[in-house]
Amino acid sequence: MTSFVLVIDQGTTSTRAILFRADTSIAAVAQQEFPQHFPADGQVEHEPEDLWRTTVATCHDAMRTAGTSARDIAAIGITNQRETTLLWDRATGRPVYRAIVWQDRRTADHCARLKSDGHEATFAAKTGLLLDPYFSGTKLAWLLNSAPDIAERAEHGELAFGTVDSYLLWRLTGGKVHATDATNASRTLLFDIHNGCWDDELLALLGVPKAVLPQVMDSSAAFGTTNPSLFGAPIPICGIAGDQQAALIGQACFAPGMVKSTYGTGCFALLHTGDTPVASRHKLLTTVAYQLGGKRAYALEGSIFVAGAAVQWLRDGLHVVTSAEATGALAEAADPTQDVILVPAFVGLGAPHWRPDARGALFGLTRATGPRELAQAALESVCFQTHDLLDAMKADWPDGQSALKVLRVDGGMVNSDWTMQRLADLVGCTVDRPQIRETTALGAAYLAGLHTGFYPEPSRFAERWQLERRFTPRMDEPLRTRKLAAWSSAIGKLLS
């Protein structure tokens, strides 16, 4: 009898391996950070070998901590930073360049040219996405033109493209499997989310040969088995989902109208819209929530590029705090008469503005402004951005005005009670924090365990979701109105 599902949670700044038991409790966690590379303004890269090295190391560490072997593991699930883009040699496994991270903005001009040529409506209709350097397609186009022979080698099938899940799957299987799931494929600007396939017209517009693309599979499927030499015995890989879709699953948001928001490096809110994609009129994204049994469920998504990264900036850039955990207490002690607003557009603004050229700004500084007010501004910036996302969702979703009363939250920032209370106050709805905070990893575990029978069908799995704490709005309406107006004014000034 197998006892665990092993999850690889490959994030933007670290890789984690987590062992889940059949009751979804956690047996072991291992984590390793890896270097970030910033070769120029707006450019963010990872060394692919760092992603692989930390993946293998954390899996071994978690297994060692739990005192388990490969034969005790029912399956592996993978969840990943989604739009980060890799291109590698099929024969040697060597990348042709560093991984270009989802935060990278180097293809902003390419996106602007495609827009000016009138192509954005085509991309939006087929992919549910906007033309923005955030997504993988223009990153891949850049990689294909990064050296004279790259495009030719790609045409001949010598190279393989993948988001991080595909790269790890390829490495884990010893180069035997080049595949991805529908959630990651839906973030590439190359995938028709209505027909569930790579789109020839979009490939032609971006100059991407079909030969480099991975096979697209269900999110819960038999992806392959690990090379026996890695962990002592082969382990089936049975679940893959992009991190935000995995969090939606881990939060058991299987019913249309349910919404979750994840607060990590960035913030991502997803609203389950059922089996029909909803086109946004307010610059949200339409994306695949998951694909099971060949059937796709869809979501509206709002993407915020900077959430926890604003706290990291306070800690590592300004040295205002020595730890992220200290920001809540500082914010609570801030001067209530000051309206200091941080717009953390360090790498542009995401939804609902989509301005890659925007940069961060502070408004309302006085001589009395200090670390407490800066901490409050950083935390509130995340709440304000979430408010804007939920407003857009209410406008786009047919039942939005009567739904969206409860927001399920996860990610590192939700550990701060002050931040979650301020979130409830500013968005004006109930905020539910679950007992299991590792919802992204849990979603990947569920997908892997579902395929092997380790976990039950979605409706029974949803019954296991448990509330840890509920935050309800309690801020006076005049204060809330004043704060939202100050935020709106700051955004207006920044974008004017």
C-alpha positions, -999 to 999 in steps of 0.1 A, spaced: 0 0 0 13 34 -9 11 61 17 19 94 1 16 117 -28 48 138 -35 43 173 -49 69 194 -66 60 230 -61 84 249 -83 79 286 -76 95 319 -86 120 322 -58 122 287 -44 114 250 -50 96 229 -25 87 192 -22 58 182 0 46 148 10 8 145 15 -10 117 33 -43 102 22 -61 125 46 -44 155 30 -22 161 61 14 170 54 41 144 63 72 164 53 82 197 36 116 206 21 124 239 5 154 255 -13 157 290 -27 177 297 -59 193 328 -74 173 354 -93 191 371 -123 183 406 -135 205 413 -165 187 446 -173 158 467 -163 126 447 -166 144 415 -173 142 385 -150 159 351 -156 165 318 -139 192 292 -145 173 261 -156 198 239 -138 189 256 -106 153 247 -111 163 211 -117 189 208 -90 166 222 -63 137 199 -75 158 168 -70 173 179 -38 140 189 -21 123 156 -32 152 137 -15 150 159 16 113 154 20 115 117 15 143 115 40 124 136 66 94 113 63 115 82 63 99 70 31 110 55 -2 98 57 -37 78 26 -33 57 43 -7 47 71 -31 15 66 -51 22 95 -76 40 128 -82 21 160 -88 38 191 -103 27 227 -99 47 256 -113 53 292 -120 33 293 -152 45 316 -179 83 311 -173 97 300 -206 124 275 -215 138 262 -247 163 233 -247 181 208 -270 163 175 -272 195 155 -277 216 170 -249 190 185 -226 210 218 -225 189 250 -225 197 274 -254 193 303 -229 183 309 -193 147 305 -184 128 338 -190 106 344 -160 70 354 -161 79 388 -146 102 396 -175 91 425 -197 117 424 -225 90 416 -252 69 447 -245 78 462 -279 69 430 -297 35 430 -280 30 466 -289 38 458 -326 13 430 -326 -13 453 -311 -6 481 -336 -9 455 -364 -44 447 -352 -38 412 -338 -48 415 -302 -85 407 -309 -74 374 -325 -52 364 -296 -79 374 -271 -107 355 -289 -87 323 -291 -66 323 -260 -86 345 -235 -54 364 -229 -41 399 -237 -10 408 -257 14 413 -228 50 402 -222 38 383 -191 28 354 -213 51 327 -228 44 332 -265 65 363 -271 92 351 -247 95 319 -269 96 341 -300 125 360 -285 143 328 -276 139 315 -312 157 347 -324 183 348 -296 210 332 -319 213 328 -357 207 290 -358 180 286 -331 150 291 -354 163 266 -380 170 240 -353 136 245 -339 120 240 -373 139 207 -377 126 194 -343 159 196 -325 146 219 -298 118 216 -272 98 244 -257 81 242 -223 69 260 -193 85 249 -161 62 218 -157 72 205 -192 109 210 -184 107 192 -151 86 164 -166 112 160 -194 141 158 -169 122 135 -145 114 110 -172 149 111 -186 139 129 -217 112 104 -226 81 127 -222 76 161 -236 41 172 -224 22 198 -205 -14 201 -192 -42 223 -204 -38 249 -176 -2 257 -185 -9 255 -222 -36 281 -218 -10 306 -206 12 306 -237 -7 328 -263 -5 297 -285 -34 276 -273 -70 278 -284 -89 274 -251 -122 267 -269 -110 238 -291 -82 226 -267 -53 226 -292 -23 246 -304 -34 271 -330 -18 274 -364 -27 310 -369 -12 321 -336 19 301 -342 24 318 -375 19 353 -360 46 346 -335 69 326 -357 68 294 -336 72 260 -353 48 233 -341 78 209 -338 89 226 -305 56 222 -287 47 197 -260 17 174 -261 -13 188 -242 -29 165 -217 -55 165 -189 -44 180 -156 -49 145 -140 -33 119 -163 -5 94 -167 23 117 -177 50 91 -174 73 77 -147 105 90 -132 138 77 -142 145 49 -116 179 62 -109 165 95 -94 147 81 -64 156 44 -63 124 32 -81 101 46 -107 73 69 -95 43 77 -117 37 114 -125 0 118 -126 -9 155 -119 2 188 -134 -13 223 -131 -1 258 -131 2 272 -96 -29 294 -96 -51 267 -111 -37 243 -86 -46 267 -58 -81 269 -71 -83 231 -69 -67 230 -35 -93 255 -23 -120 230 -36 -134 258 -58 -151 233 -81 -184 251 -84 -191 281 -107 -191 313 -87 -164 303 -62 -133 325 -61 -99 322 -45 -70 346 -43 -34 336 -37 -8 359 -22 27 350 -30 53 369 -50 23 382 -70 -14 379 -64 -38 359 -85 -75 358 -81 -95 331 -100 -133 329 -104 -146 295 -115 -171 302 -144 -180 266 -153 -177 248 -186 -182 279 -207 -154 305 -210 -165 341 -201 -149 368 -222 -139 397 -200 -149 433 -208 -126 446 -181 -92 433 -190 -93 401 -170 -80 369 -184 -101 339 -195 -82 308 -187 -85 270 -183 -92 262 -146 -85 225 -151 -91 197 -176 -104 163 -164 -116 135 -186 -111 156 -216 -135 183 -203 -123 218 -196 -135 240 -168 -128 278 -171 -120 307 -149 -117 345 -150 -84 355 -136 -70 388 -124 -32 389 -122 -13 413 -99 25 412 -105 36 425 -71 21 413 -38 46 397 -14 73 412 -36 64 446 -21 72 433 14 104 418 1 113 452 -13 107 468 22 130 441 37 157 436 11 157 469 -8 149 496 18 158 475 49 127 489 66 120 456 82 142 426 91 115 400 84 83 399 63 64 389 95 72 422 111 52 442 86 18 434 102 27 448 136 42 479 120 12 485 99 -11 482 129 9 510 146 8 534 116 -5 569 119 -42 567 109 -42 603 97 -17 596 69 -29 583 35 4 569 21 -3 550 -10 22 526 -27 15 516 -63 40 487 -66 43 487 -104 79 475 -102 75 454 -133 45 471 -148 8 469 -138 -13 438 -144 -50 435 -143 -72 454 -148 -48 480 -163 -21 460 -182 5 487 -185 39 471 -189 55 505 -190 42 517 -156 67 519 -127 62 520 -90 54 552 -71 47 565 -36 20 591 -29 12 611 2 46 611 18 51 637 46 80 644 70 62 622 95 61 592 72 82 563 86 86 525 85 51 520 100 34 540 73 55 523 46 46 489 59 9 498 59 12 511 24 28 480 11 2 457 27 -27 479 17 -15 480 -19 -22 443 -22 -57 448 -8 -64 477 -31 -54 457 -61 -76 428 -50 -105 452 -47 -100 463 -83 -99 426 -95 -131 417 -77 -149 447 -90 -139 437 -126 -151 401 -119 -184 413 -106 -189 433 -138 -179 404 -161 -196 375 -143 -233 373 -150 -241 365 -114 -213 387 -101 -233 412 -81 -251 385 -61 -221 361 -59 -185 369 -49 -195 373 -12 -167 350 0 -131 351 -10 -109 320 -1 -73 330 4 -39 313 5 -2 320 1 24 333 24 8 367 31 -24 352 45 -5 343 77 -8 380 87 -41 385 106 -38 423 101 -34 420 63 -64 396 61 -86 419 82 -76 449 61 -83 428 29 -118 421 42 -123 458 51 -112 471 17 -127 445 -6 -160 445 14 -165 408 15 -159 378 38 -123 364 36 -119 327 45 -85 313 55 -83 275 53 -68 252 78 -44 238 51 -25 268 38 -5 248 13 -34 250 -12 -13 252 -44 6 220 -35 -26 204 -22 -42 210 -56 -13 193 -74 -14 164 -49 -51 160 -55 -47 159 -93 -20 132 -89 -40 113 -63 -72 115 -83 -57 96 -112 -44 68 -91 -74 65 -68 -55 78 -38 -80 107 -35 -118 107 -42 -139 125 -68 -141 163 -66 -174 165 -47 -161 143 -19 -127 161 -19 -145 194 -15 -162 181 17 -127 180 33 -121 217 30 -120 232 65 -121 268 76 -93 281 100 -105 317 104 -131 340 89 -125 377 85 -155 400 80 -155 437 71 -155 460 101 -140 493 88 -163 524 89 -176 531 55 -164 567 53 -128 555 61 -131 528 34 -144 552 9 -116 577 17 -89 550 13 -103 536 -20 -105 572 -33 -69 578 -24 -59 546 -42 -79 555 -73 -64 589 -74 -28 575 -71 -35 550 -100 -49 579 -121 -19 600 -115 5 572 -123 -12 563 -156 -20 598 -168 
